[in-house]
């Protein structure tokens, strides 16, 4: 491989900086938008929160009775 210049202008004879950047960039997705959550998981979360509130309310009611 030909001699390449590093980010600070230093000599990088093996081109390791360039190869490392190619390796890191290879794993990154091109679109940075997150995928929308499926409706089923959102419904499960809502049901879980309602159940947790109901359990806490029942425990508080029994403790104060």
C-alpha positions in Angstrom: 0.0 0.0 0.0 1.3 3.5 -0.7 2.3 5.9 2.0 -0.7 7.9 3.3 -1.0 10.9 5.5 -2.6 10.5 8.9 -5.0 13.0 10.4 -2.2 15.2 11.8 -0.1 15.0 8.6 2.2 12.3 10.1 3.4 9.5 7.9 1.2 6.3 8.1 3.2 3.8 6.0 0.8 0.9 6.6 -2.4 2.9 6.0 -3.7 1.6 9.3 -5.7 4.7 10.0 -7.5 4.5 6.7 -8.2 0.8 7.1 -9.5 1.4 10.6 -11.9 4.1 9.4 -13.1 1.9 6.7 -13.7 -0.9 9.3 -15.6 1.4 11.6 -17.7 3.0 8.9 -18.6 -0.4 7.5 -20.7 -1.2 10.6 -22.7 2.1 10.7 -26.1 2.2 9.1 -26.6 4.7 6.4 -30.0 5.9 7.7 -29.8 7.3 11.2 -33.5 7.2 11.9 -34.6 4.7 14.5 -37.1 2.1 13.4 -40.7 2.7 14.7 -41.7 0.5 17.7 -44.2 -2.2 16.9 -47.7 -1.5 18.2 -47.7 -4.8 20.2 -44.7 -3.7 22.4 -46.3 -0.3 23.0 -49.6 -2.0 24.1 -47.7 -4.3 26.4 -45.9 -1.4 28.0 -49.2 0.4 28.7 -50.8 -2.7 30.1 -47.7 -3.2 32.3 -47.8 0.3 33.7 -51.6 0.1 34.4 -51.0 -3.2 36.2 -48.2 -1.8 38.3 -50.3 1.2 39.3 -53.2 -1.1 40.2 -50.9 -3.3 42.4 -49.4 -0.4 44.2 -52.9 1.0 44.8 -54.1 -2.3 46.1 -51.1 -2.7 48.5 -51.6 0.9 49.8 -55.4 0.3 50.3 -54.7 -3.0 52.2 -52.0 -1.2 54.3 -54.3 1.6 55.3 -57.4 -0.6 55.9 
